[in-house]
Amino acid sequence: MNQALASKPVAIPTPVVTRKKSKMKWIIIGSSLLVVLLGVGAYLKSKNSEPGLPVTTEKAVVKTITQLVTATGKVQPEIEVKISPEVAGEIVELPLKEGAPVKKGELIVKIKPDTYQAQVEQGEANLVAARASAVQAKSQLIKAQDDLKRADDLFAKQLMSDSDYSTAKTNAEVAQANYDNALAQIRRSDGALSQAHDLLNKTIIYAPMDGSVSSLSSEVGERVVAQSSFTGTEIMRVADLSNMEMRVKVNENDIVNVKLGDHASMTIDAFPGRKFSGTVYEISSSAINTGASAAGSNQALTTDEVANFLVKIRVSDRDVTLRPGMSGVADIETQTAKDVIAIPVQSVTVRAGGKTTEELQQQKAKEAREKSGNELDVASEREEARRNRDKLDHVVFIKKGGVVEQRKVVTGIADNTSIEVKSGVKAGEEVVSGSYAAISRKLKNGSKVTLERPKKDEEKK
């Protein structure tokens, strides 16, 4: 029996391997899911914690907007006469100095008259000689006519030959021609004498208007050139300094907005801090080039020159003395819109299907490069995209919480700081006003933003 028991095998317990493997599997899966969840959570947290694009905002307000056209120019008299002599010679009298008042008809310049006085005397002598020649020619004519009458009687009675009769008739005709010529010489001498008198009278120049001497270019003793087919010597200028104007050059893009009667506000460098008022009363019909004088001399334009138009603004203020040539700036009020919704000018930008103009140009260039590979085509497409900027949608970005909403708008007139919004924005809405890079290139619909503190507030602190 003991032997039988000894030979019976003893059962050894085996470990539960299957259960341990299953548990380890679930631990690995759980750890993996935990790592994934932690990664997703970290990503979402980092995404949510990313700072938005810093911007500045301003609220849309209701105000009156006046569209302005700004131009620079010079102050000039409305009426200014350039005094140039019609005869050449030496100046012997110049009684006025620059700035002196002058009355119409007052002597302002006298040129040495000796030569012209001699021409008058010569003309008078020529006229006397012509009249004497006419008297002689008349006497000869009368004698020739009497001879012809006698010849007619004798020829009728056949007491004179044909040859003698022809001679008498010819002598009468010659005498008549000589008399007519003598009369013509009288008229010629009389005309020459009148011209000599006129030149003599022009050696004295009288003031053509009331005013003052605004410019004096010559002195006593100087020789001046007569104004004929060429420009003569400018001796002085006489102007009415009580009626002044500002002559400004307006760019061709702005001239279409300027009208006769528009009010203008002017600042003159010589009177800092003061505003002068005026009215547009003359607009040039043709452009002047950049080298033309402010007086408005028109010259042919080349393709490389800027086309400007001369606009004259009558200055209304008479309580100060303005001098010709003073520099200034004029703001011409071309149009006014009252009680309209206004936002900052820089808030309005353009988009094409959510793309900025820069992105649109890059897209066009890429398509042209893939299509032809020609860099000229690429540049042409980029330039065409730039030219089509005006056809894009005008948009603004409205801040709502931490994001912005892109909104299409219809704009109206603008002044130096604000622009009218006809539709798309309501009064009181917060409109993104800066920075320029954010508005023009970076912002899109739904972009996250943070409010940037204005620099003025930081400086106050």
Backbone torsions as a table, in degrees:
resi	resn	phi	psi	omega
1	MET	NA	-43.2	175.4
2	ASN	-62.1	-36.7	178.2
3	GLN	-66.0	-38.8	179.1
4	ALA	-65.4	-40.4	178.6
5	LEU	-66.6	-37.3	-179.2
6	ALA	-65.4	-33.7	-176.8
7	SER	-81.2	-11.0	-178.2
8	LYS	-77.9	126.7	-176.8
9	PRO	-70.0	150.1	-179.4
10	VAL	-98.7	130.6	-178.6
11	ALA	-78.3	123.1	-179.8
12	ILE	-100.7	128.3	-177.9
13	PRO	-70.4	132.3	179.1
14	THR	-94.6	145.2	-179.5
15	PRO	-70.1	152.9	-179.0
16	VAL	-86.2	83.4	-176.1
17	VAL	-71.1	-38.6	-176.5
18	THR	-62.8	-41.9	-177.9
19	ARG	-67.9	-38.1	179.4
20	LYS	-65.8	-41.4	178.7
21	LYS	-62.1	-42.2	179.4
22	SER	-62.7	-40.5	179.9
23	LYS	-66.9	-41.9	178.8
24	MET	-63.0	-37.5	178.7
25	LYS	-61.0	-45.2	-179.1
26	TRP	-68.9	-31.5	177.0
27	ILE	-66.0	-42.7	179.7
28	ILE	-63.9	-45.4	-179.7
29	ILE	-62.5	-43.3	179.8
30	GLY	-63.9	-40.4	178.9
31	SER	-63.9	-40.8	179.8
32	SER	-63.9	-44.8	178.8
33	LEU	-62.6	-38.2	179.5
34	LEU	-65.0	-41.2	178.4
35	VAL	-63.4	-43.6	179.3
36	VAL	-61.9	-45.9	-179.8
37	LEU	-63.1	-41.3	178.2
38	LEU	-63.4	-39.8	178.5
39	GLY	-64.8	-44.6	178.3
40	VAL	-62.8	-42.6	179.1
41	GLY	-63.2	-42.0	178.7
42	ALA	-64.8	-37.8	179.8
43	TYR	-66.0	-46.2	179.7
44	LEU	-64.5	-38.1	179.6
45	LYS	-65.8	-41.8	179.7
46	SER	-68.3	-34.0	178.8
47	LYS	-68.4	-42.4	-179.8
48	ASN	-70.6	-26.2	-177.7
49	SER	-88.8	-3.2	178.2
50	GLU	-63.4	132.4	179.8
51	PRO	-69.8	140.4	177.9
52	GLY	-72.9	171.2	-179.8
53	LEU	-69.8	124.0	-178.9
54	PRO	-68.7	129.6	179.8
55	VAL	-139.5	163.4	170.3
56	THR	-114.2	151.7	-176.8
57	THR	-132.6	157.2	172.1
58	GLU	-141.3	152.2	-178.9
59	LYS	-88.2	143.3	175.2
60	ALA	-69.7	133.2	-175.6
61	VAL	-126.5	163.2	174.8
62	VAL	-99.8	123.4	-177.0
63	LYS	-155.9	175.8	175.9
64	THR	-98.7	128.0	-178.3
65	ILE	-113.3	130.8	175.5
66	THR	-115.6	118.9	179.4
67	GLN	-73.8	130.6	-176.3
68	LEU	-118.0	143.6	168.8
69	VAL	-115.5	116.1	-176.1
70	THR	-100.3	133.4	-179.9
71	ALA	-148.7	151.7	178.6
72	THR	-103.8	156.0	179.7
73	GLY	-172.9	-163.8	-177.1
74	LYS	-126.0	150.5	174.2
75	VAL	-83.8	132.1	179.3
76	GLN	-141.7	155.6	174.4
77	PRO	-67.8	147.8	176.1
78	GLU	-63.4	-40.2	179.2
79	ILE	-122.7	120.7	178.0
80	GLU	-141.0	123.9	-176.0
81	VAL	-108.0	127.2	175.6
82	LYS	-85.3	127.4	-178.8
83	ILE	-99.1	110.6	175.9
84	SER	-127.1	140.6	-176.6
85	PRO	-75.7	151.9	174.5
86	GLU	-96.5	-4.2	176.1
87	VAL	-129.9	150.6	178.7
88	ALA	-91.1	153.6	177.7
89	GLY	155.7	-169.5	-177.5
90	GLU	-98.0	135.2	177.6
91	ILE	-75.2	122.8	-179.9
92	VAL	-109.8	-19.2	177.4
93	GLU	-139.9	133.5	175.5
94	LEU	-147.9	77.9	-168.1
95	PRO	-71.4	-17.4	-174.2
96	LEU	-103.1	149.8	173.9
97	LYS	-107.6	165.0	-179.8
98	GLU	-62.9	132.2	-178.7
99	GLY	92.3	-8.7	-177.9
100	ALA	-72.6	140.8	176.0
101	PRO	-71.1	152.9	-177.8
102	VAL	-144.2	145.0	177.7
103	LYS	-106.8	150.9	179.2
104	LYS	-60.0	132.3	-179.7
105	GLY	90.4	-3.8	-179.9
106	GLU	-79.3	141.5	178.9
107	LEU	-67.2	128.1	-179.9
108	ILE	-120.7	-25.6	179.5
109	VAL	-147.2	140.5	172.3
110	LYS	-132.9	129.3	-179.6
111	ILE	-105.1	144.4	-177.8
112	LYS	-52.4	120.9	-171.1
113	PRO	-96.0	2.4	-171.3
114	ASP	-53.7	-50.6	-177.4
115	THR	-61.0	-42.0	-176.0
116	TYR	-75.0	-29.4	174.2
117	GLN	-66.7	-39.0	177.3
118	ALA	-65.1	-38.0	178.3
119	GLN	-65.5	-34.8	177.0
120	VAL	-65.6	-45.8	-180.0
121	GLU	-63.2	-40.3	178.0
122	GLN	-64.3	-40.5	178.5
123	GLY	-64.2	-39.1	178.0
124	GLU	-63.5	-41.5	178.6
125	ALA	-64.5	-42.1	179.0
126	ASN	-62.6	-37.6	179.5
127	LEU	-67.2	-40.8	177.4
128	VAL	-62.2	-43.5	-179.8
129	ALA	-64.0	-39.7	-179.8
130	ALA	-65.7	-39.7	178.3
131	ARG	-65.8	-40.4	177.1
132	ALA	-62.8	-41.3	178.3
133	SER	-63.6	-34.8	179.2
134	ALA	-67.9	-39.1	177.7
135	VAL	-62.9	-43.2	179.3
136	GLN	-63.8	-43.4	-179.4
137	ALA	-65.8	-33.4	178.5
138	LYS	-67.4	-41.4	177.9
139	SER	-61.7	-43.4	179.3
140	GLN	-64.5	-36.0	179.1
141	LEU	-66.3	-43.3	179.7
142	ILE	-61.5	-44.0	178.7
143	LYS	-61.9	-43.1	-178.6
144	ALA	-66.0	-36.9	178.6
145	GLN	-67.8	-38.5	176.9
146	ASP	-64.6	-43.0	177.9
147	ASP	-60.4	-37.7	-179.1
148	LEU	-68.5	-35.8	178.3
149	LYS	-64.8	-43.4	177.6
150	ARG	-63.8	-39.5	179.1
151	ALA	-64.3	-36.1	178.0
152	ASP	-62.5	-43.7	-179.7
153	ASP	-64.5	-47.5	-179.8
154	LEU	-64.2	-38.0	-179.0
155	PHE	-69.8	-34.2	178.6
156	ALA	-67.7	-32.1	178.3
157	LYS	-88.9	5.5	179.4
158	GLN	59.5	36.6	176.6
159	LEU	-104.0	4.8	179.8
160	MET	-136.2	142.7	-178.9
161	SER	-76.3	161.8	178.5
162	ASP	-61.0	-36.9	-177.8
163	SER	-66.1	-44.1	179.8
164	ASP	-67.2	-35.3	179.3
165	TYR	-67.2	-40.9	178.9
166	SER	-64.2	-37.4	179.7
167	THR	-65.1	-42.8	179.3
168	ALA	-63.6	-41.4	-179.9
169	LYS	-66.0	-41.0	179.2
170	THR	-65.3	-41.1	179.2
171	ASN	-61.1	-37.0	178.6
172	ALA	-66.6	-41.7	-179.9
173	GLU	-66.7	-40.2	178.2
174	VAL	-64.1	-41.5	179.2
175	ALA	-63.4	-38.4	177.5
176	GLN	-64.7	-41.8	179.4
177	ALA	-64.9	-41.1	179.0
178	ASN	-64.1	-36.6	179.1
179	TYR	-68.0	-42.5	177.7
180	ASP	-61.7	-39.7	178.7
181	ASN	-65.2	-38.1	178.9
182	ALA	-64.2	-40.2	177.2
183	LEU	-64.1	-39.3	177.9
184	ALA	-65.2	-37.4	178.1
185	GLN	-64.5	-33.7	176.4
186	ILE	-63.2	-47.3	179.7
187	ARG	-62.8	-39.9	178.2
188	ARG	-64.0	-45.8	180.0
189	SER	-65.3	-36.7	178.4
190	ASP	-65.5	-40.8	177.0
191	GLY	-64.4	-42.3	178.6
192	ALA	-64.0	-37.5	178.1
193	LEU	-66.4	-40.1	177.5
194	SER	-62.8	-40.8	178.5
195	GLN	-64.7	-40.1	178.6
196	ALA	-65.4	-39.6	175.9
197	HIS	-63.0	-40.5	-179.9
198	ASP	-63.2	-44.5	178.7
199	LEU	-64.4	-37.8	178.3
200	LEU	-64.8	-41.3	178.6
201	ASN	-66.2	-30.4	-178.2
202	LYS	-77.1	-6.1	173.3
203	THR	-71.2	-13.1	174.0
204	ILE	-113.8	123.5	-178.5
205	ILE	-109.6	130.8	179.8
206	TYR	-108.9	154.4	-178.9
207	ALA	-65.0	128.9	-178.0
208	PRO	-81.3	-9.6	-175.2
209	MET	-161.5	165.4	171.4
210	ASP	-77.0	142.7	178.9
211	GLY	165.1	-140.5	178.3
212	SER	-149.5	162.0	179.7
213	VAL	-78.8	105.6	-178.3
214	SER	-84.5	-20.6	180.0
215	SER	-154.5	137.0	178.5
216	LEU	-129.2	115.4	-172.6
217	SER	-106.6	-13.9	-175.5
218	SER	-125.2	165.2	179.0
219	GLU	-130.6	165.6	177.2
220	VAL	-61.6	135.7	-179.5
221	GLY	99.9	-17.1	178.9
222	GLU	-76.6	147.7	175.5
223	ARG	-95.6	135.7	-177.2
224	VAL	-115.8	155.1	-179.8
225	VAL	-100.2	139.7	-179.3
226	ALA	-72.0	148.7	177.5
227	GLN	-89.6	108.6	179.5
228	SER	-126.5	-113.4	176.7
229	SER	-76.7	-18.5	177.8
230	PHE	-112.8	163.9	179.3
231	THR	-68.9	127.8	179.0
232	GLY	-82.0	-179.2	179.5
233	THR	-71.4	127.2	175.8
234	GLU	-83.6	115.2	-178.1
235	ILE	-84.7	-44.8	-177.8
236	MET	-161.5	175.9	173.3
237	ARG	-129.9	136.3	176.5
238	VAL	-113.5	127.3	-174.9
239	ALA	-137.2	155.2	173.7
240	ASP	-95.2	97.8	-175.0
241	LEU	-79.7	0.4	176.9
242	SER	-82.8	-17.5	177.8
243	ASN	-121.0	101.8	-176.0
244	MET	-110.3	159.6	178.3
245	GLU	-142.5	160.5	172.4
246	MET	-111.6	127.4	179.7
247	ARG	-104.5	113.1	-175.9
248	VAL	-118.0	156.0	177.2
249	LYS	-105.5	120.4	-177.6
250	VAL	-106.9	133.7	-179.6
251	ASN	-62.9	151.2	-177.5
252	GLU	-61.1	-27.0	179.0
253	ASN	-74.0	-23.4	-177.6
254	ASP	-101.6	-20.1	-173.5
255	ILE	-63.7	-26.5	-179.1
256	VAL	-67.0	-19.5	-179.9
257	ASN	-90.6	-14.2	-175.7
258	VAL	-87.4	135.0	-179.0
259	LYS	-129.9	156.6	174.0
260	LEU	-62.4	134.9	-179.8
261	GLY	93.9	-6.1	178.1
262	ASP	-63.7	138.4	177.0
263	HIS	-77.3	146.6	180.0
264	ALA	-134.5	143.2	174.0
265	SER	-112.7	127.6	-172.9
266	MET	-122.5	144.5	170.4
267	THR	-118.4	134.9	-179.2
268	ILE	-115.8	131.2	-173.8
269	ASP	-55.7	-32.3	-177.5
270	ALA	-74.1	-14.2	-179.9
271	PHE	-127.2	72.2	-177.4
272	PRO	-63.4	140.3	177.7
273	GLY	84.7	-2.8	-179.3
274	ARG	-111.9	140.5	176.5
275	LYS	-105.2	134.3	175.0
276	PHE	-109.3	142.2	178.9
277	SER	-104.0	154.4	-179.3
278	GLY	-163.8	177.5	-177.9
279	THR	-135.9	136.5	176.8
280	VAL	-72.0	122.9	-179.3
281	TYR	-124.6	-5.5	177.5
282	GLU	-154.2	133.8	178.6
283	ILE	-128.7	126.6	-178.6
284	SER	-67.7	146.7	-178.8
285	SER	-86.1	-23.9	-179.0
286	SER	-122.6	156.6	-175.7
287	ALA	-78.5	153.7	173.2
288	ILE	-116.3	147.5	180.0
289	ASN	-82.8	173.7	-175.3
290	THR	-66.7	-19.3	-179.6
291	GLY	-92.7	-3.6	-178.7
292	ALA	-73.1	150.6	-178.9
293	SER	-75.0	159.6	179.9
294	ALA	-66.1	-13.8	178.6
295	ALA	-72.4	-11.7	172.7
296	GLY	99.0	28.3	177.4
297	SER	-74.9	124.2	-176.2
298	ASN	-89.6	135.0	179.2
299	GLN	-135.5	161.8	-179.5
300	ALA	-68.4	140.8	-178.6
301	LEU	-98.3	142.2	170.6
302	THR	-97.9	168.3	-174.8
303	THR	-67.5	-23.3	-176.9
304	ASP	-87.0	-8.6	-175.2
305	GLU	-93.3	151.4	179.1
306	VAL	-80.1	132.9	179.8
307	ALA	-88.1	116.1	176.0
308	ASN	-120.4	154.1	178.8
309	PHE	-120.9	138.1	-178.0
310	LEU	-81.3	127.4	178.0
311	VAL	-122.8	130.0	179.7
312	LYS	-105.2	128.1	-178.2
313	ILE	-117.3	120.1	179.5
314	ARG	-77.8	125.7	-179.3
315	VAL	-80.8	125.7	-177.6
316	SER	-84.8	-28.7	-176.7
317	ASP	-72.2	128.2	-179.0
318	ARG	-119.4	5.5	-174.2
319	ASP	-85.9	-5.4	177.8
320	VAL	-126.9	156.7	-179.9
321	THR	-93.6	113.8	176.6
322	LEU	-97.2	142.4	-178.6
323	ARG	-111.6	144.2	179.0
324	PRO	-58.5	136.4	177.5
325	GLY	98.0	-6.2	178.5
326	MET	-65.6	138.6	-178.8
327	SER	-88.6	150.8	179.1
328	GLY	-164.9	175.3	178.9
329	VAL	-126.5	135.0	-179.9
330	ALA	-116.7	132.6	172.0
331	ASP	-107.2	107.1	-177.7
332	ILE	-91.1	122.5	-179.7
333	GLU	-84.8	106.2	-174.0
334	THR	-94.7	-26.8	-178.0
335	GLN	-160.7	146.5	-179.1
336	THR	-131.3	133.9	175.3
337	ALA	-121.5	121.5	-175.7
338	LYS	-97.5	142.2	174.0
339	ASP	52.5	56.3	178.1
340	VAL	-117.0	159.6	176.9
341	ILE	-75.4	129.0	-176.3
342	ALA	-129.1	143.3	175.6
343	ILE	-133.6	165.7	177.6
344	PRO	-60.0	144.1	-178.0
345	VAL	-58.8	-40.5	-175.4
346	GLN	-71.7	-8.6	-179.6
347	SER	-74.8	-21.6	-176.8
348	VAL	-89.7	128.8	177.1
349	THR	-136.5	-173.3	-178.0
350	VAL	-125.8	147.8	176.7
351	ARG	-142.1	153.2	175.5
352	ALA	-126.1	98.7	-178.0
353	GLY	61.5	35.6	-179.2
354	GLY	86.7	-4.7	-179.6
355	LYS	-98.6	144.1	175.8
356	THR	-76.5	167.0	178.6
357	THR	-62.6	-35.3	179.3
358	GLU	-66.1	-43.2	178.1
359	GLU	-65.5	-36.9	178.8
360	LEU	-65.5	-41.4	178.0
361	GLN	-63.5	-42.7	179.1
362	GLN	-63.7	-39.3	179.2
363	GLN	-64.9	-45.1	179.0
364	LYS	-62.1	-41.1	179.8
365	ALA	-65.5	-39.9	179.3
366	LYS	-64.8	-43.8	179.1
367	GLU	-63.1	-40.4	179.0
368	ALA	-66.6	-36.7	-180.0
369	ARG	-67.8	-41.5	179.6
370	GLU	-69.9	-29.0	-176.9
371	LYS	-79.2	-47.7	-174.6
372	SER	-119.9	-29.7	-176.8
373	GLY	77.3	3.0	-179.3
374	ASN	-88.2	124.3	-178.9
375	GLU	-65.9	-28.3	176.7
376	LEU	-65.5	-40.1	176.5
377	ASP	-65.2	-37.2	178.8
378	VAL	-62.8	-47.9	179.1
379	ALA	-63.2	-38.3	179.5
380	SER	-65.0	-42.6	177.9
381	GLU	-64.3	-40.8	178.3
382	ARG	-63.1	-41.7	179.2
383	GLU	-67.5	-38.2	178.7
384	GLU	-65.2	-39.2	177.1
385	ALA	-63.9	-36.7	178.2
386	ARG	-67.7	-40.6	-179.1
387	ARG	-68.0	-28.6	-179.1
388	ASN	-84.5	15.4	-179.0
389	ARG	-59.3	-38.1	-177.1
390	ASP	-68.5	-18.3	179.7
391	LYS	-85.5	-6.1	-179.0
392	LEU	-80.0	167.4	180.0
393	ASP	-76.9	136.8	172.7
394	HIS	-86.4	125.4	-175.4
395	VAL	-133.1	160.2	170.3
396	VAL	-131.6	167.3	178.9
397	PHE	-117.8	120.5	-179.3
398	ILE	-98.6	126.1	-180.0
399	LYS	-81.6	123.5	176.7
400	LYS	-129.7	101.0	-175.9
401	GLY	69.8	-124.7	-178.5
402	GLY	-99.0	6.3	-179.5
403	VAL	-128.5	170.1	178.5
404	VAL	-118.3	151.3	176.7
405	GLU	-113.7	123.9	177.1
406	GLN	-79.0	129.8	-175.4
407	ARG	-136.4	131.1	178.7
408	LYS	-75.4	138.6	-177.4
409	VAL	-132.4	159.2	172.0
410	VAL	-114.9	121.0	-174.2
411	THR	-102.8	162.6	177.6
412	GLY	-122.3	-133.9	-178.5
413	ILE	-78.5	167.0	-178.5
414	ALA	-144.0	152.7	170.0
415	ASP	-110.6	-157.7	-175.4
416	ASN	-69.9	-23.1	-174.8
417	THR	-123.5	-29.6	-172.9
418	SER	-123.4	158.0	178.0
419	ILE	-132.5	142.6	-179.9
420	GLU	-76.6	136.6	175.7
421	VAL	-115.1	114.3	-177.5
422	LYS	-81.6	-30.8	177.8
423	SER	-157.2	151.0	177.2
424	GLY	113.0	-21.7	-178.4
425	VAL	-135.5	139.5	176.9
426	LYS	-105.2	153.4	178.8
427	ALA	-61.1	136.0	179.4
428	GLY	95.1	-14.5	179.0
429	GLU	-71.5	147.4	-176.2
430	GLU	-90.1	113.7	-174.8
431	VAL	-107.1	135.9	177.7
432	VAL	-68.5	128.0	-177.3
433	SER	-117.1	-4.0	-179.7
434	GLY	-172.4	164.3	-1.1
435	SER	-83.0	172.5	-179.5
436	TYR	-62.4	-40.9	-179.1
437	ALA	-63.2	-40.1	-179.9
438	ALA	-64.9	-45.6	-175.7
439	ILE	-69.8	-44.3	-172.0
440	SER	-82.2	-26.8	-172.4
441	ARG	-128.3	-30.2	-167.8
442	LYS	-102.2	-41.3	-173.1
443	LEU	-69.1	141.6	173.7
444	LYS	-137.8	169.8	179.8
445	ASN	-62.4	124.0	-179.7
446	GLY	89.6	2.8	179.7
447	SER	-64.7	142.0	176.6
448	LYS	-79.7	139.7	-178.7
449	VAL	-137.3	157.3	171.1
450	THR	-127.2	146.2	-176.8
451	LEU	-78.5	122.1	179.0
452	GLU	-90.0	135.6	-179.6
453	ARG	-71.9	131.0	179.0
454	PRO	-59.7	146.7	-177.6
455	LYS	-63.5	-31.8	-179.4
456	LYS	-63.9	-38.8	179.2
457	ASP	-66.4	-38.4	179.2
458	GLU	-65.0	-38.2	179.2
459	GLU	-66.8	-32.8	178.5
460	LYS	-64.6	-37.3	178.4
461	LYS	-68.1	NA	NA
